Amino acid sequence: MRMYAFLIAALAALVDRARGEDAERGDVPGWVMITVMTAALVLAILIPFREAIVSAVQNALTSVTSAG
């Protein structure tokens, strides 16, 4: 009897998932907004400080590759 109840519950969960009635589907628009805001922050930092960032990365790579 216990196995029958488990099988019924598993089938019900499978049917709910197939119908798209899953309560834990996630918030796609929220993730899209987070991604867009992150890209905007990266651009907001990169645009005014591009020369300084490129210079710092080049100096770091030069110091790592020439050390020896």
N, CA, C and O atoms as CSV, one atom per row, in Angstrom:
chain,resi,resn,atom,element,x,y,z
A,1,MET,N,N,0.817,-1.191,0.000
A,1,MET,CA,C,0.000,0.000,0.000
A,1,MET,C,C,0.865,1.262,0.000
A,1,MET,O,O,0.535,2.253,-0.651
A,2,ARG,N,N,1.967,1.209,0.734
A,2,ARG,CA,C,2.853,2.364,0.817
A,2,ARG,C,C,3.468,2.666,-0.556
A,2,ARG,O,O,3.608,3.831,-0.930
A,3,MET,N,N,3.833,1.624,-1.300
A,3,MET,CA,C,4.416,1.810,-2.621
A,3,MET,C,C,3.392,2.412,-3.584
A,3,MET,O,O,3.747,3.227,-4.435
A,4,TYR,N,N,2.153,2.024,-3.458
A,4,TYR,CA,C,1.090,2.583,-4.293
A,4,TYR,C,C,0.925,4.080,-4.028
A,4,TYR,O,O,0.771,4.853,-4.973
A,5,ALA,N,N,0.953,4.504,-2.764
A,5,ALA,CA,C,0.826,5.922,-2.420
A,5,ALA,C,C,2.023,6.705,-2.959
A,5,ALA,O,O,1.867,7.825,-3.444
A,6,PHE,N,N,3.213,6.117,-2.873
A,6,PHE,CA,C,4.403,6.773,-3.402
A,6,PHE,C,C,4.307,6.936,-4.912
A,6,PHE,O,O,4.657,7.986,-5.452
A,7,LEU,N,N,3.833,5.899,-5.591
A,7,LEU,CA,C,3.695,5.952,-7.042
A,7,LEU,C,C,2.673,7.005,-7.457
A,7,LEU,O,O,2.897,7.725,-8.429
A,8,ILE,N,N,1.568,7.106,-6.747
A,8,ILE,CA,C,0.547,8.116,-7.051
A,8,ILE,C,C,1.106,9.524,-6.834
A,8,ILE,O,O,0.875,10.419,-7.647
A,9,ALA,N,N,1.840,9.716,-5.737
A,9,ALA,CA,C,2.419,11.023,-5.451
A,9,ALA,C,C,3.463,11.401,-6.512
A,9,ALA,O,O,3.516,12.554,-6.938
A,10,ALA,N,N,4.284,10.450,-6.936
A,10,ALA,CA,C,5.292,10.714,-7.952
A,10,ALA,C,C,4.639,11.059,-9.291
A,10,ALA,O,O,5.094,11.967,-9.986
A,11,LEU,N,N,3.595,10.351,-9.650
A,11,LEU,CA,C,2.888,10.645,-10.895
A,11,LEU,C,C,2.215,12.013,-10.840
A,11,LEU,O,O,2.216,12.744,-11.831
A,12,ALA,N,N,1.644,12.363,-9.694
A,12,ALA,CA,C,1.013,13.672,-9.546
A,12,ALA,C,C,2.049,14.790,-9.680
A,12,ALA,O,O,1.776,15.812,-10.308
A,13,ALA,N,N,3.231,14.603,-9.097
A,13,ALA,CA,C,4.292,15.605,-9.208
A,13,ALA,C,C,4.770,15.725,-10.650
A,13,ALA,O,O,5.055,16.826,-11.122
A,14,LEU,N,N,4.858,14.601,-11.348
A,14,LEU,CA,C,5.278,14.619,-12.744
A,14,LEU,C,C,4.258,15.346,-13.619
A,14,LEU,O,O,4.633,16.107,-14.511
A,15,VAL,N,N,2.978,15.114,-13.367
A,15,VAL,CA,C,1.925,15.791,-14.128
A,15,VAL,C,C,1.947,17.289,-13.848
A,15,VAL,O,O,1.801,18.087,-14.774
A,16,ASP,N,N,2.126,17.685,-12.593
A,16,ASP,CA,C,2.201,19.109,-12.254
A,16,ASP,C,C,3.387,19.773,-12.950
A,16,ASP,O,O,3.269,20.893,-13.448
A,17,ARG,N,N,4.517,19.093,-12.986
A,17,ARG,CA,C,5.707,19.659,-13.637
A,17,ARG,C,C,5.480,19.784,-15.136
A,17,ARG,O,O,5.901,20.767,-15.745
A,18,ALA,N,N,4.826,18.809,-15.732
A,18,ALA,CA,C,4.571,18.856,-17.173
A,18,ALA,C,C,3.599,19.983,-17.517
A,18,ALA,O,O,3.691,20.568,-18.596
A,19,ARG,N,N,2.687,20.286,-16.631
A,19,ARG,CA,C,1.721,21.366,-16.859
A,19,ARG,C,C,2.334,22.740,-16.599
A,19,ARG,O,O,1.752,23.751,-16.992
A,20,GLY,N,N,3.479,22.800,-15.954
A,20,GLY,CA,C,4.103,24.085,-15.660
A,20,GLY,C,C,3.584,24.717,-14.387
A,20,GLY,O,O,3.694,25.931,-14.218
A,21,GLU,N,N,3.026,23.936,-13.494
A,21,GLU,CA,C,2.474,24.465,-12.246
A,21,GLU,C,C,3.456,24.303,-11.094
A,21,GLU,O,O,3.049,24.164,-9.940
A,22,ASP,N,N,4.739,24.320,-11.402
A,22,ASP,CA,C,5.767,24.161,-10.384
A,22,ASP,C,C,5.942,25.473,-9.631
A,22,ASP,O,O,6.172,26.517,-10.242
A,23,ALA,N,N,5.834,25.423,-8.324
A,23,ALA,CA,C,5.936,26.638,-7.509
A,23,ALA,C,C,7.359,27.187,-7.482
A,23,ALA,O,O,7.559,28.355,-7.149
A,24,GLU,N,N,8.349,26.368,-7.825
A,24,GLU,CA,C,9.742,26.797,-7.761
A,24,GLU,C,C,10.333,26.993,-9.159
A,24,GLU,O,O,11.486,26.634,-9.397
A,25,ARG,N,N,9.573,27.546,-10.061
A,25,ARG,CA,C,10.043,27.750,-11.432
A,25,ARG,C,C,11.113,28.813,-11.522
A,25,ARG,O,O,11.983,28.729,-12.389
A,26,GLY,N,N,11.082,29.795,-10.672
A,26,GLY,CA,C,12.062,30.865,-10.720
A,26,GLY,C,C,11.467,32.120,-11.327
A,26,GLY,O,O,10.368,32.113,-11.883
A,27,ASP,N,N,12.222,33.189,-11.204
A,27,ASP,CA,C,11.756,34.484,-11.673
A,27,ASP,C,C,12.663,34.926,-12.816
A,27,ASP,O,O,13.681,35.581,-12.592
A,28,VAL,N,N,12.292,34.566,-14.028
A,28,VAL,CA,C,13.129,34.874,-15.183
A,28,VAL,C,C,13.293,36.381,-15.376
A,28,VAL,O,O,14.418,36.829,-15.600
A,29,PRO,N,N,12.235,37.183,-15.301
A,29,PRO,CA,C,12.450,38.632,-15.468
A,29,PRO,C,C,13.392,39.226,-14.417
A,29,PRO,O,O,14.137,40.159,-14.714
A,30,GLY,N,N,13.364,38.703,-13.213
A,30,GLY,CA,C,14.294,39.174,-12.185
A,30,GLY,C,C,15.732,38.881,-12.553
A,30,GLY,O,O,16.605,39.730,-12.370
A,31,TRP,N,N,15.992,37.680,-13.073
A,31,TRP,CA,C,17.349,37.337,-13.486
A,31,TRP,C,C,17.789,38.164,-14.676
A,31,TRP,O,O,18.960,38.530,-14.780
A,32,VAL,N,N,16.867,38.462,-15.573
A,32,VAL,CA,C,17.206,39.303,-16.715
A,32,VAL,C,C,17.593,40.696,-16.225
A,32,VAL,O,O,18.573,41.273,-16.697
A,33,MET,N,N,16.826,41.234,-15.280
A,33,MET,CA,C,17.123,42.558,-14.755
A,33,MET,C,C,18.484,42.579,-14.049
A,33,MET,O,O,19.241,43.538,-14.201
A,34,ILE,N,N,18.795,41.546,-13.291
A,34,ILE,CA,C,20.089,41.477,-12.607
A,34,ILE,C,C,21.225,41.439,-13.624
A,34,ILE,O,O,22.246,42.101,-13.440
A,35,THR,N,N,21.050,40.671,-14.692
A,35,THR,CA,C,22.084,40.582,-15.722
A,35,THR,C,C,22.294,41.923,-16.413
A,35,THR,O,O,23.432,42.341,-16.627
A,36,VAL,N,N,21.207,42.596,-16.761
A,36,VAL,CA,C,21.310,43.896,-17.433
A,36,VAL,C,C,21.937,44.930,-16.506
A,36,VAL,O,O,22.762,45.731,-16.947
A,37,MET,N,N,21.560,44.924,-15.232
A,37,MET,CA,C,22.131,45.889,-14.288
A,37,MET,C,C,23.622,45.625,-14.075
A,37,MET,O,O,24.403,46.567,-13.942
A,38,THR,N,N,24.024,44.356,-14.042
A,38,THR,CA,C,25.437,44.032,-13.894
A,38,THR,C,C,26.229,44.519,-15.099
A,38,THR,O,O,27.312,45.083,-14.949
A,39,ALA,N,N,25.686,44.301,-16.298
A,39,ALA,CA,C,26.362,44.789,-17.498
A,39,ALA,C,C,26.463,46.313,-17.491
A,39,ALA,O,O,27.478,46.872,-17.907
A,40,ALA,N,N,25.427,46.975,-17.023
A,40,ALA,CA,C,25.452,48.438,-16.952
A,40,ALA,C,C,26.510,48.917,-15.950
A,40,ALA,O,O,27.200,49.905,-16.202
A,41,LEU,N,N,26.637,48.224,-14.825
A,41,LEU,CA,C,27.668,48.597,-13.851
A,41,LEU,C,C,29.069,48.403,-14.412
A,41,LEU,O,O,29.953,49.231,-14.193
A,42,VAL,N,N,29.269,47.309,-15.135
A,42,VAL,CA,C,30.578,47.066,-15.736
A,42,VAL,C,C,30.914,48.172,-16.724
A,42,VAL,O,O,32.031,48.687,-16.729
A,43,LEU,N,N,29.948,48.537,-17.558
A,43,LEU,CA,C,30.188,49.625,-18.510
A,43,LEU,C,C,30.406,50.958,-17.808
A,43,LEU,O,O,31.249,51.750,-18.230
A,44,ALA,N,N,29.651,51.214,-16.739
A,44,ALA,CA,C,29.799,52.472,-16.009
A,44,ALA,C,C,31.182,52.587,-15.376
A,44,ALA,O,O,31.701,53.694,-15.229
A,45,ILE,N,N,31.776,51.475,-15.005
A,45,ILE,CA,C,33.122,51.489,-14.431
A,45,ILE,C,C,34.176,51.495,-15.532
A,45,ILE,O,O,35.197,52.173,-15.415
A,46,LEU,N,N,33.930,50.739,-16.603
A,46,LEU,CA,C,34.930,50.578,-17.650
A,46,LEU,C,C,35.127,51.837,-18.480
A,46,LEU,O,O,36.259,52.170,-18.833
A,47,ILE,N,N,34.058,52.534,-18.795
A,47,ILE,CA,C,34.162,53.684,-19.703
A,47,ILE,C,C,35.078,54.783,-19.150
A,47,ILE,O,O,36.004,55.186,-19.854
A,48,PRO,N,N,34.872,55.279,-17.946
A,48,PRO,CA,C,35.756,56.368,-17.501
A,48,PRO,C,C,37.161,55.904,-17.077
A,48,PRO,O,O,38.107,56.692,-17.095
A,49,PHE,N,N,37.290,54.631,-16.699
A,49,PHE,CA,C,38.579,54.159,-16.189
A,49,PHE,C,C,39.261,53.161,-17.120
A,49,PHE,O,O,40.100,52.378,-16.675
A,50,ARG,N,N,38.913,53.180,-18.398
A,50,ARG,CA,C,39.448,52.190,-19.331
A,50,ARG,C,C,40.966,52.251,-19.435
A,50,ARG,O,O,41.632,51.218,-19.361
A,51,GLU,N,N,41.510,53.429,-19.603
A,51,GLU,CA,C,42.963,53.555,-19.750
A,51,GLU,C,C,43.693,53.065,-18.505
A,51,GLU,O,O,44.716,52.389,-18.603
A,52,ALA,N,N,43.166,53.406,-17.343
A,52,ALA,CA,C,43.809,52.976,-16.096
A,52,ALA,C,C,43.718,51.458,-15.931
A,52,ALA,O,O,44.673,50.833,-15.470
A,53,ILE,N,N,42.597,50.864,-16.298
A,53,ILE,CA,C,42.431,49.415,-16.170
A,53,ILE,C,C,43.358,48.690,-17.140
A,53,ILE,O,O,44.026,47.728,-16.762
A,54,VAL,N,N,43.399,49.150,-18.390
A,54,VAL,CA,C,44.273,48.522,-19.392
A,54,VAL,C,C,45.737,48.644,-18.965
A,54,VAL,O,O,46.506,47.691,-19.090
A,55,SER,N,N,46.111,49.800,-18.469
A,55,SER,CA,C,47.490,50.005,-18.019
A,55,SER,C,C,47.828,49.091,-16.841
A,55,SER,O,O,48.904,48.493,-16.807
A,56,ALA,N,N,46.928,48.984,-15.893
A,56,ALA,CA,C,47.171,48.136,-14.726
A,56,ALA,C,C,47.299,46.667,-15.123
A,56,ALA,O,O,48.163,45.959,-14.604
A,57,VAL,N,N,46.450,46.206,-16.035
A,57,VAL,CA,C,46.515,44.809,-16.480
A,57,VAL,C,C,47.803,44.560,-17.263
A,57,VAL,O,O,48.451,43.529,-17.081
A,58,GLN,N,N,48.176,45.500,-18.132
A,58,GLN,CA,C,49.423,45.332,-18.879
A,58,GLN,C,C,50.630,45.312,-17.950
A,58,GLN,O,O,51.541,44.506,-18.137
A,59,ASN,N,N,50.645,46.188,-16.954
A,59,ASN,CA,C,51.751,46.192,-15.988
A,59,ASN,C,C,51.805,44.891,-15.205
A,59,ASN,O,O,52.888,44.362,-14.953
A,60,ALA,N,N,50.660,44.377,-14.822
A,60,ALA,CA,C,50.623,43.119,-14.074
A,60,ALA,C,C,51.116,41.970,-14.925
A,60,ALA,O,O,51.902,41.145,-14.461
A,61,LEU,N,N,50.660,41.905,-16.176
A,61,LEU,CA,C,51.124,40.825,-17.060
A,61,LEU,C,C,52.601,40.933,-17.368
A,61,LEU,O,O,53.297,39.921,-17.447
A,62,THR,N,N,53.083,42.141,-17.541
A,62,THR,CA,C,54.510,42.335,-17.801
A,62,THR,C,C,55.344,41.914,-16.608
A,62,THR,O,O,56.386,41.280,-16.774
A,63,SER,N,N,54.903,42.256,-15.413
A,63,SER,CA,C,55.672,41.888,-14.231
A,63,SER,C,C,55.656,40.367,-13.986
A,63,SER,O,O,56.607,39.815,-13.431
A,64,VAL,N,N,54.585,39.706,-14.397
A,64,VAL,CA,C,54.513,38.254,-14.208
A,64,VAL,C,C,55.354,37.550,-15.266
A,64,VAL,O,O,56.075,36.603,-14.951
A,65,THR,N,N,55.273,37.998,-16.514
A,65,THR,CA,C,55.994,37.302,-17.592
A,65,THR,C,C,57.474,37.613,-17.602
A,65,THR,O,O,58.264,36.785,-18.055
A,66,SER,N,N,57.881,38.778,-17.118
A,66,SER,CA,C,59.300,39.130,-17.150
A,66,SER,C,C,60.039,38.705,-15.879
A,66,SER,O,O,61.267,38.775,-15.832
A,67,ALA,N,N,59.320,38.271,-14.864
A,67,ALA,CA,C,59.976,37.828,-13.631
A,67,ALA,C,C,60.587,36.454,-13.878
A,67,ALA,O,O,59.878,35.511,-14.230
A,68,GLY,N,N,61.875,36.341,-13.699
A,68,GLY,CA,C,62.458,35.033,-13.930
A,68,GLY,C,C,63.883,35.100,-13.898
A,68,GLY,O,O,64.553,34.083,-14.075
